[in-house]
């Protein structure tokens, strides 16, 4: 099974129709965990080669509802990667300084340099999602949040990503897709587990009331910004083990597909130096 084709966002997407419990290409949790371990080792090897070559960069974008597993994906899939070549940026509520700039400003300055994997835990797409759902509170008064406004933002994002790709940055975009019932279960788990209680915030419960609005916003976002050069991958994420396997598989295949030359000594005379 070609997991890239299977999980690639369809042209006419309706995430309500995509099964969040699906596990295409996986047999069971045990075998999936074993395969994920192998893929993570390969990702670590590819990342080192990426770092040594320093001709390209990779940007991984993780989006999803609260509790969809963005942090868990980073730990599981990139946990063995050399920290020197992996940068993680989390985008929460903009600061006062960030609000004084265009919506891409804070993301653009966090882009990975060549030789690195950059991971965006949320991203500039938040400005077409949470800002859209709460446009009355989050948009400046001079902006009108109509269809043309969001279409313009999508076009700006597509242009940015085209520019980044031309500048040798490979972009991987993952929507971690969970059900509302699964989100409830995970929130209750956090309430009961002292080790997870620190994750809880009032926004987790507040934003849950806007579930339908977020689904509508995501459908429009995914359909408008899943392009041939930077497609979205919709990852069924009710099963954490499958989420990790799917993301690791796509990352590994993409890194392997870069076909970077193997590491070589930059001056062969160094091999003949007497020590």
N, C-alpha and C positions, 0 to 999 in steps of 0.2 A: 504494500500500500504506500502511495506517495502522500505522506502526511502534509506536505506543503500544499498540495492541491486540495486535499480533503478538508483542511481547516481554513483555507483561504476564504476571506469574506466574499460572498456572492455579490453580483452586481445589484440585484434587487434584494436587499437584506431585510429581514424581519427577525430580530433576535428572539422575539416571543416564540417563534417556531423552531428555534434551535435548542435541542435537548441539552440541558446543563449537566445531566448525568451520563451522557454518552461517553464511550471510551473506544473510539475507532482505532483499530490497529493494536489494541492491548488485549491480553488474555486475562490476566488477573493482577492483583496488587503485588504479589511476591515477585513475579517475573518482571513486572514493570519497574519495580524498585531496583532490581538487579541490572536491568538495561539502563536505567537512569544513571546508576553509578558508573557504568562503562562510558556513557555519553559525557558525563561530567569530567571524567579523566581526559577524554579526547578534547573537550572544550578547553581544558587547562593547557594541553599541548598546543592547540591552535592559537590560543591567546599569547603564549610565549613566542611563537613564530611571528604573530602579528606585531608584538612588541619589538622583536629583533629587527624585523624588516622596516617598521616605522614608515610605511608608504601609504597605509590606509587606516581608517578608524571604523568602528562599528557602534551604532547607536541603537540601544534597545529601549523601546517605550512600552511601559506597562500601565494599562488603564483598566478600570473595573470599579464596580460598586464597592462600598465599604465592606470589609472582611473577605473580599474576593481572593486575597492571598498574594498581594504584590510583594510584601516583605518576605513571606515564606518562599516565593519563587526566587528571589534574589539569593537567599541563603542556600537553598537546595541546588540551584542550577549553577550559581557562580561562586559557591563557597570554597572551592579549591583553586580558584584562579588567583594568580599572583596579585596581591593588592597594588603593587607598583604600576600595573597596567590596566586597572579596573577602577572606574570612578562612578560613584552612585550619587545622584542628586534627587532630593525629594522636594516636591513643589506643593506647599500648603497655601494658606491664605497669604496673599501678597503683602509685603511690608509697605510702609508709607512711601519709601523711596521707590520701590518697584511700581507702585500705583502711578507714579509721576512719569513713567515711561510707557512705550507701546507694549502690547500684551506679549510680544515675543522676546522682549529685552532680557528678562531674567533667565529664560531658557537658552537663548543664544549664547550667552556668556558662559554657560555650563557645558557646552558641547565638548566632546572628547577630542583631545589632540591626536594626531596620527600615531599609530602604534598602540592605541588604547581602545578598550571597550567602555563605552559610557552607558549607564543605565539610568533612565528617567523613571522614578517612582511617581507616577502622574507626570503631567507635562503641560506644554502649551495648549493641549487639547482641553484642559480644564476650562479655558476661556471660551469654549464652544459647548460646554456641558454644564458645570455648576453655575457659571455666569449666565447661561441661557435660562436655566431653571429659575434662577433668582435675579433675573434681569432688572426687575424693579428696584432692587436693593444694591446690586453690584455694578451696574453700568452707570457711567456718569450721566447727568441729566440731559446733556446735549446729544446723546446717542439714542437713536430710535431702533428698538430691537425687533425689526420686521424681518421678513424672509430675505430681503436683499442684503441686510446687514450680516446675517449669518452666512449667506452665500459668499459675500466678500471675504469674510474671515477664512472660510474654507479655501478660497482661491489663494489667499495670502500664504496659508500653510502649505498648500500644494507647491506653490512657487518656491518657498523656502526649502522644502524637501528636495525638489528638483535641483536646486543650487547645491545643496549639501552632497547629493549623490554625484554630481559633476565634480565635486571637490574631493572625491574618493572616500566619502562616508557612506557606508552601507547602513540602511535603516531597517530595523525589524520592529513591527508594531503588533502588540498582543492585547486583545481585549479578553480579560479573564471573566468568563461568563458564569455567574452563579444565579440560582433561583432565589426568590424572596423567602421561601421556606428555609433554604439552606442558610441564608443570612441570619434568620431568626435563631436557628440552632447554634450558629457560631457566636452570636451575641450572648445567648444564654450560657454558653460554655465559658465565655470570658467572665461573666458575672460570678460563676461558681468556682472558677479556678484562680486562686490567689496569684499564681504566676502570670496570669493573663489579664488581671484586672486593670493593670496600668494602661492597657490599650484602649479602655473604654473612654468615650467622650460624649458629651451631650449631642454633638452633631451626628453621631451614629444613629441615634434614635430620631432626631429631628429630620434628617435627610431621608430616612426610610419612608416618611409620609409622602414623599414626592417620587416614589418609585416609578409610577407611570410616566411622569414628566421626564425622568432620566432615561427611561426606555425610548421614548420618542426622540430625545436629544441624541442618544447614542445611535439610533437607526439612521438619523439624518447625517450625523458625523461620519459614521463608518461608510455609508454609501457615497458621501461626497469626497472623502479623502483616501479611500482605498484605491490607489492608482497602480498601474503596471509596474512602475519603478519602486513604489513603496506601498505594497498591499498590507491590509490588516489581516491578522489571523485571529479567528474567534476560537478561544480555547474553552471547551466545557470544563468547568472548574469545581463542580460540586464534590468530585473526588480529587482530593489534593494530590494523590499519587499520580493520577492521570494528568493533571495540570502540569506537574513537574516533568513528566515524561514527554509530553507534547512540546512544551517550550524548549526543553533540552534537545529534543530531536531536531527541531527547526533551527535552533542556534547552531548546533553541530553541523548540520547539512550546509547551512549558509557559510560558516567559516571554512569548511572544507572546500566549498565551491569557489572561494577566492583564489585558490591555487597559488598561494604564496610560495616563493622558492624556499627551500630548506636553509637553515642557518649556515653560514660559511664564514670562515675567518676573513677579515677584510684585507689582510696582507699575509700571503703565504710564507713570507720570510720569517714571520713570527714563529712558525713551526720548526724552524731550523736553528733557533737561538739556543746556544749552549747555556745550560743552567748549572 
